[in-house]
Amino acid sequence: MSDAAPSPITPPPAARRRVPRAVREREMLEVAERVFAERGYHAASVDAIAEGTGITKPMVYAYFGSKEGLYIACMERARRRLFEAIDEAADANAPPDEQLWFGLLAFFTFVAEQPESWSVLFGEPTRRDGPFAVEAARLRRQIARLVAQLLGEAAAAEGLDPSRVGATDPLAHALVGAAESLADWWVDHSNATTERVALWLMNFAWTGFGDLVRGGGWTPPPPG
């Protein structure tokens, strides 16, 4: 008769939790956004995302097709959240300068409160030579269209044709670029409050534009 201890009995595997597709997709995107933000696109692995979600790697591919498709889905989710934040802050009845202020404040609040979403939208993979530069450029154009409309309304509120202050579209793109650049700087210098950062850009942009719509403007000196 053997004195060996009996082998432990392995319990049967628990039944897989049936989760609605929309809920499962949201869970995958939340984990994927965090992994992409922490590790970067190239270093992030689908294995880590699947493990963090508690699913299999083939299931990730079944939902999104590829790692690239998963990143684009994360970008779309973050883009939607950014525009929702700006829409919630908007006040169509406010003067144009206040509308711009509320928009800037919502933008920088998004950067502060959802840094992983910000990283996915405007991080290294979305820069000029990155694999998602086209998608990021499309997002910048969407934001710039909103800003251009606001600048045009500001000029009209002063009784001016928008063409009197120059084309609003390139000015809007310049403002969007400034906001993105300032946000990048702020991520590394986060001692400034959200309101202060938004006010820096508001003063930089609106004070100058306000002079334009009031008929002012700087002119270069005559050549030599």
N, C-alpha and C positions, 0 to 999 in steps of 0.2 A: 504493500500500500504506500503510495507516494505521499510525502508530507508537503509537496509543493502547493503553494497558494493557488487557488483557482484563478483563472484568467478573468479579468473584469469584463463585464458584459457591456458592450457598446450599445448605447441607446439608438433606436432607429432615428434617422435624420428627420428633423422637423419639416413639416410640409411647407413648401415655399409660399411665402406671403403673396397673395394676389393683390397687386397694386394697379389702380387705373393708369392707363398710359400717360395721361397728362401729369399725374403726380410723379410717376417714375421719371418722366422726362425732366420735370423740374428738379428732382433730386440729382439727376446726373449733371444738369447744367450748373447747379449750385456747387457741386464738388469740382467739376471741371474748371469753373471760373477761378476757384481758390487755387487749384493746382497750377493752372496757367499763370496766374498772377505771382505765385510764389517761385515757380521754377522757370518760367518762360516757356514759350511755345515749343522750342526744339528739345528742351530737357524734360518736359512733361511727358509722361507715358500714359497710354490708354490703360495699361495694367493698373497703374496707381489710381486712376479715376474710377475704374471698375471696382477695385478693392474698396475705395473710400465710399462708394455707393452701396456696396454689398451685393453686387451683381457680377455676372460673368463678362469677360471681354467681348465675346461675340454679340452679347446683347447691346453693348455700346455701338458696335458697328451696325447692328440691325436698326437702331434708331437714327443714326447720323451718317452712316455710310463710310466715314473715314475720320481720321483725326482732324483733318482740315475742315470737314463738314461740321464737326463738333465745335471747333473754334469759331466758325462763322455763326453758328447758332448761339454761342455765348455772346458774340458781338451784337447780334440782333436783340437778344434779351437785354443787354446793357443799354443799347441805343433806345429801346422802348422805355426803359426806366428813366433814362435821362430826359427824354421828351415829356414823359408824364410829370416829372418833377418841375420842368419849366412851365408846362401847361397849368399845373396847379398853382404856380406862383403868379401867373399872368393876371392882369386886371385890364380888360379892354377899355374901361372907362377912365383909367389913369392917364395923365399926360405922358407923352413919349419918353421923356427922361426918366420918369418913374417906372415905366414899363421896362426900359433897358436895365434899370437898377434891380428890379425884381428878377429879371432874367439872369443877370450876372450873379446875383445872390443865390439863386437856385442852382446855377451851374457850379459855383464853388462849394455850395453845400453838398452837392452830389459827389464832388471830388473828395470832400472830407469824410462823408458818411458811408460812401461806397467805393473805397479805394481799389478794391479788386475789380469792380466793374470799370473804373477809370483805367486801370492798367490794361485790361483786355481791349478797351476801345482805342486807347492812344499810346500803348506801350510799344516796345521795340518792334514786334512783328508787324505793326501797322505803319511804320515809318517808310520813307521813300523807297528803299530797296527791300522792304520786308514782304513776306508772302501775302499779307493782307492789306497792302497799301491801297489797292483799288477800292476795297470796301470802306476803309477809313476816309479816303478822299470823297466818296459818295456821302458819307455822314457829314463831313465838313461843309459840303455844298448845301446839304439840307439845312444845317444851322445858319449858314450864311444867307440863305434865302429869307429866313425869318428876320435876321438882323437887317438886311437890305430893305425889307418892307417897313420895318420900324424907322429906319433912317429917312426913308422917303416920306413917311407920315410926319416925322419931326419937321422936315423942311416945309411940307404943305401946311403944317400948323402955324408956321411963321409967314405964310402967304407967299412962299417961294416955290418955283418949279424945282424939283429935285436936281435937274440938270444944272441949276445955278451953283450948286455946291459940288459939282462933279458927279460922276457916276457912282451911285450908292452901292452897286454890286462889288467893285473892287475894295471900297472902303469897308464893306461888311466882311469880306474875306480877310482883310488886314486885322480887323477886330477879333475875328475868330482865331486867327493865328496868334494874336497877342494873348488871348485868354488861355489857349492851350499852352503856350510857352510859360506864362506866369504860373499856371497850375503845376507844370513840371518843376519849376523852381520851388514852389510852395511845398511840394511833397518832401523836398530835402531841407526845408526851412519852416517846419510846421509850428513854430512858436507864434506866428501871426494868426489872429483870429480870422474866421471866415468873412466876417463883415469888413475887417480892415483890408483884406486882400481884394474883395469886391470893390471897395471904395477906391483903392489904388487905381484899378483899371477904369472905374467910372470917371474919376477925375482926369485920367490920362486921355480917355477917349471922348467923353462928353464935353469937357471944357473946350477942347479944340473944335469939335463939331458944332458946339453951341455958337462959337464965334463965327463959324462958316454960315450957319443959317441966319445969323444976325448981320450978315454982310461983311464980316471981317475976314481976315486970312493973311497969312504971311507970304511975302513975295521975296524972291532972291534978289540980291543986289545986281545992278547992271554989269555985264561983262567988262573986265579990265579996262 
